Amino acid sequence: MATTPYFILSPNTVLSIIGLIHGPDKTVPVPAEDWRTATVDVVIPAYNEESNIPLCLAALARQTRKPTRIILIDDGSHDRTVEYARTFCTLNGMDLIAIQRAHSIGKTPTLKRQSREFDSDVEFILDGDTVLESDDYIDRVVEELYKGAGIASACGTVLPLRDRDRRAMLETEALKTFLEAHPEASIYPRVGWLHRLQRGITNLYRDVLYFFLQKFVYRGQMAFFGSILNPVGCAVAYRREVLKTIVFDRYEPLLGDDLTNSEDIFIGFAMNDHGYRNIQVTDVYARSQEPEVSRVPAQVYLWSSSFLQSCYYFDELMRSPFKGLRRWRHKKAETAELAHGHAEHRAHPEQYRQPFGIDHTLKYGRPIGWVLFMSAFEKVAFPTALLIMLLLQMWEPLAITLIAETLVATTVLAIVAKGKRLEYFLKGLVVTPLRYTVLLYDLVTIGRFAADLWIFRNRRWRK
């Protein structure tokens, strides 16, 4: 998931509002290739997912688009993940390639190896704890992936996986067939009521967070810039060749497998840095298993630290706002040359026309760089401002800030939640304390990142 928004009327939120008012680019996309003929490999990274893998595969079995290959990468599991996956696929007539590792090596090497060892057009990453709720999820993201030559990744809308979603999956024939052979298999994690309560709190918080992020922030960015910073990595389609050449072939010699603490953020930034785009499809859904609330800080650290690490690696992209005038003059000069017939006009199938390559970013930046710059500003400035008010005991300004921000946050959330406005308004109020706790915890992430960078010189960042 991307960097966590803070629901405040921030510069990034303003950019999204402008994008929604501005509306999408009016250029009609002219696909360069036929998406229907694209070959798709589904790669499932999994680690101790015996409670989730039957659900994951059951949802995959009912997809309208059948993948060329289903490749399960078991990253050193100690449970029955592979056994259940093989049985499920055998009973339901699904071909499965299962690769078992003796020891865990992480998700990043998994993506790298599959992009090199197989020859599909699309590498679709589906985490073992994620369920494709929409039967046409793969169809839709692949279709959108091929609407422009510069689109490198496409994901749908991702929400938390709830117990009610697990119960609904029991009605699928594929899962019924599997459970007849393995009645001992449980599609519910074997935990007590306290653990379920903690996961329920996380689901409530993440439901509000993801809804705001994907239904408001991402929509505005897509309309304004034609891209988001990075895809949601648990259910995403990549152009395999672009993933291989732009990301792994370029950065492995420099960084090895130590990209950042969350691979999807680094990959998304790398795509944008080279002029490619990451898009989100809003009409298909997936649901992913969320951690218990006690484990949220660890996950937030992975996401936030990866964002900061990626800002460090792609600093020229982050400095795009300071290159805006140069970019505007360059575009104006190109337009003038075309108007006077001094430049060759070449038709290009890309909807948002911009040159590919790192050289263009170094000289002119990218429009999406505005989002990165504003996100970095928010990431550091907002928690720092709250900490300063706490340390200086500025209780009145702090109270006014919290009350005003909460009202703005919940109001915006209610506006975008058509048909469920009261529900999400109340949810937004309930999760406010946890939201501010996470915001302040980002100071820990910032401190650890600064120490890694300037004190310990440790850049072995890897998921």
Residue pairs with C-beta under 8 A, 6 or more apart in sequence:
1 158
1 210
1 213
1 232
1 233
1 264
1 303
2 213
2 228
2 229
2 230
2 232
2 265
2 268
2 303
2 307
3 229
3 265
3 303
3 304
3 307
3 375
3 379
4 209
4 213
4 300
4 303
4 304
4 438
4 439
4 442
5 12
5 13
5 209
5 212
5 213
5 217
5 378
6 378
6 382
6 435
6 439
7 212
7 405
7 408
7 409
7 412
7 413
7 428
7 435
8 378
8 382
8 405
8 408
8 409
9 405
9 408
9 412
10 374
10 378
10 382
11 374
11 377
11 378
12 217
12 371
12 374
12 375
12 378
13 217
13 412
15 220
15 221
15 224
15 370
15 371
15 374
16 216
16 217
16 219
16 220
16 221
16 224
17 220
18 220
18 224
19 219
19 220
19 221
19 222
19 223
19 224
19 225
20 216
20 219
20 220
20 223
22 223
22 224
23 223
24 222
24 223
24 226
25 226
25 351
25 352
27 351
27 352
29 147
29 148
29 349
29 351
30 349
31 146
31 147
31 148
31 349
32 146
32 148
32 149
32 349
33 146
34 146
35 142
35 143
35 145
35 146
35 147
38 121
38 122
38 142
38 145
38 146
39 68
39 119
39 120
39 121
39 122
40 65
40 67
40 68
40 120
40 121
40 122
40 124
40 138
40 142
40 237
41 67
41 68
41 69
41 70
41 71
41 114
41 118
41 120
41 122
41 123
41 124
41 240
42 60
42 67
42 69
42 70
42 71
42 124
42 126
42 138
43 71
43 73
43 110
43 111
43 114
43 123
43 124
43 125
43 126
44 53
44 56
44 70
44 71
44 72
44 73
44 85
44 126
44 127
44 128
45 73
45 75
45 107
45 110
45 111
45 125
45 127
45 128
46 53
46 72
46 73
46 74
46 75
46 77
46 81
46 85
46 127
46 128
46 129
47 74
47 75
47 76
47 77
47 81
47 104
47 128
48 77
48 78
48 79
48 81
49 56
49 77
49 79
49 81
49 128
49 129
50 77
50 79
50 80
50 81
50 84
50 185
51 186
51 187
51 188
51 189
51 190
52 128
52 129
52 130
52 131
52 187
52 289
53 72
53 81
53 84
53 85
53 88
53 128
54 84
54 88
54 175
54 178
54 179
54 185
54 187
55 131
55 166
55 169
55 175
55 187
56 126
56 127
56 128
56 129
56 130
56 131
57 70
57 85
57 88
57 89
57 92
57 94
57 174
58 88
58 131
58 169
58 172
58 174
58 175
58 178
59 131
59 132
59 133
59 169
59 172
60 67
60 70
60 94
60 126
60 132
61 92
61 94
61 172
61 174
62 135
62 172
62 174
63 132
63 135
63 136
63 137
63 138
63 139
64 135
64 136
64 138
64 139
65 136
65 138
65 139
65 142
67 124
67 138
68 120
69 95
69 97
69 118
69 120
70 89
70 94
70 95
70 96
70 97
71 96
71 97
71 99
71 114
71 118
72 82
72 85
72 96
72 97
72 98
72 99
72 128
73 99
73 101
73 110
73 114
74 81
74 82
74 98
74 99
74 100
74 101
75 101
75 104
75 105
75 106
75 107
75 110
76 101
76 102
76 103
76 104
76 105
80 185
81 128
82 98
82 100
84 178
84 182
84 185
85 96
85 98
86 96
86 98
87 178
87 181
87 182
88 94
88 174
88 178
89 95
89 96
91 177
91 178
91 181
92 174
92 177
92 178
105 257
106 257
106 462
106 463
107 263
107 463
108 257
108 259
108 263
108 462
108 463
109 257
111 123
111 125
111 243
111 248
111 263
111 267
112 248
112 252
112 257
114 123
115 123
115 238
115 240
115 243
115 244
115 248
116 244
116 248
118 240
119 240
120 240
121 239
121 240
121 241
122 142
122 145
122 237
122 238
122 239
122 240
123 237
123 238
123 239
123 240
123 243
124 138
124 141
124 142
124 235
124 236
124 237
124 238
125 233
125 234
125 235
125 236
125 237
125 238
126 132
126 234
126 235
127 233
127 234
127 235
127 288
129 161
129 234
129 288
129 289
130 158
130 161
130 234
130 235
130 286
130 287
130 288
130 289
131 161
131 165
131 169
131 286
131 287
131 288
132 138
132 235
132 286
133 159
133 165
133 284
133 285
133 286
133 287
134 140
134 156
134 283
134 284
134 285
134 286
136 284
137 156
137 235
137 284
137 285
137 286
138 237
140 156
140 281
140 283
140 284
141 154
141 155
141 156
141 236
141 237
141 281
141 284
142 154
142 237
144 151
144 154
144 279
144 281
145 151
145 153
145 154
145 237
145 239
145 279
147 351
148 277
148 349
148 350
148 351
148 352
149 348
149 349
149 350
150 275
150 276
150 277
150 350
150 351
150 352
150 354
150 356
151 239
151 276
151 277
151 278
151 279
152 238
152 239
152 242
152 243
152 246
152 271
152 276
152 277
152 278
153 231
153 236
153 237
153 238
153 239
153 267
153 268
153 271
153 278
153 279
154 231
154 236
154 237
154 278
154 279
154 280
154 281
155 231
155 232
155 233
155 235
155 236
155 237
155 278
155 279
155 280
155 281
156 232
156 235
156 280
156 281
156 282
156 283
156 284
156 285
156 286
157 210
157 214
157 215
157 280
157 281
157 282
157 284
157 285
157 286
158 210
158 214
158 232
158 234
158 235
158 285
158 286
158 287
158 288
159 206
159 207
159 210
159 211
159 285
159 286
159 287
159 288
160 202
160 203
160 206
160 207
160 210
160 287
160 288
160 289
160 290
161 287
161 288
161 289
161 290
162 203
162 287
163 188
163 196
165 287
166 187
166 188
169 175
169 187
170 176
170 179
170 187
175 187
178 185
179 185
189 195
191 199
195 292
198 292
198 293
198 294
199 290
199 291
199 292
199 293
201 293
201 434
202 290
202 291
202 292
202 293
202 296
203 290
204 427
204 430
204 431
205 293
205 296
205 431
205 434
205 435
206 290
207 427
208 413
208 424
208 427
208 428
208 431
209 431
209 435
211 413
211 416
211 417
211 424
212 409
212 412
212 413
212 416
214 232
214 280
214 282
215 282
215 416
215 417
216 412
216 413
216 416
218 228
218 280
219 282
221 227
221 228
221 229
221 368
221 371
222 228
222 279
222 280
224 367
225 352
225 367
225 368
225 370
225 371
226 277
226 279
226 351
226 352
227 272
227 277
227 278
227 279
227 352
227 368
228 268
228 278
228 279
228 280
228 371
229 265
229 268
229 269
229 272
229 278
229 368
229 371
229 372
229 375
230 264
230 265
230 266
230 267
230 268
230 269
230 271
230 278
231 264
231 267
231 268
231 278
231 280
232 264
232 280
233 262
233 263
233 264
233 265
233 267
234 286
234 288
235 286
235 288
236 264
238 267
242 271
242 276
243 267
246 270
246 271
246 274
246 276
247 266
247 267
247 270
247 271
250 270
251 259
251 270
255 459
257 462
258 459
258 460
258 461
258 462
259 266
259 267
259 461
259 462
259 463
260 266
260 305
260 306
260 309
260 310
260 313
260 461
260 462
260 463
261 301
261 302
261 303
261 305
261 306
261 309
261 461
261 462
261 463
262 302
262 303
262 305
262 306
262 463
263 463
265 303
265 306
265 307
265 310
266 306
266 309
266 310
266 313
268 278
269 310
269 313
269 314
269 317
269 372
270 314
271 277
271 278
272 278
272 314
272 317
272 366
272 368
272 369
272 372
273 314
273 316
273 317
273 358
273 361
273 366
274 356
274 357
274 358
274 361
275 354
275 355
275 356
275 357
275 360
275 361
275 366
276 356
277 352
277 368
291 298
291 299
293 434
296 438
297 438
297 441
300 438
300 441
300 442
300 445
301 441
301 444
301 445
301 448
302 463
304 379
304 442
304 445
305 445
305 448
305 449
305 461
306 461
306 463
307 375
307 376
307 379
308 376
308 379
308 445
308 446
308 449
309 449
309 459
309 461
311 318
311 372
311 376
312 453
314 372
316 361
316 362
316 365
317 361
317 365
317 366
317 368
317 369
317 372
318 369
318 372
318 373
318 376
319 365
319 369
319 373
320 327
320 361
320 365
320 366
320 367
320 368
320 369
320 370
320 372
320 373
321 365
321 369
321 370
321 373
322 365
323 363
323 364
323 365
323 369
324 365
326 363
326 364
327 364
327 365
327 367
330 364
334 343
337 343
338 345
354 360
354 366
354 367
360 366
379 442
379 446
380 446
382 439
383 439
383 440
383 442
383 443
383 446
384 443
385 401
386 398
386 401
386 436
386 439
386 440
387 440
387 443
388 394
389 397
389 398
389 401
390 398
402 436
406 428
406 429
406 432
409 428
409 432
410 424
410 425
410 428
410 429
410 432
411 425
413 424
413 425
413 427
413 428
414 421
414 422
414 424
414 425
414 428
415 421
417 423
417 424
417 425
452 458
452 459
452 461
453 459
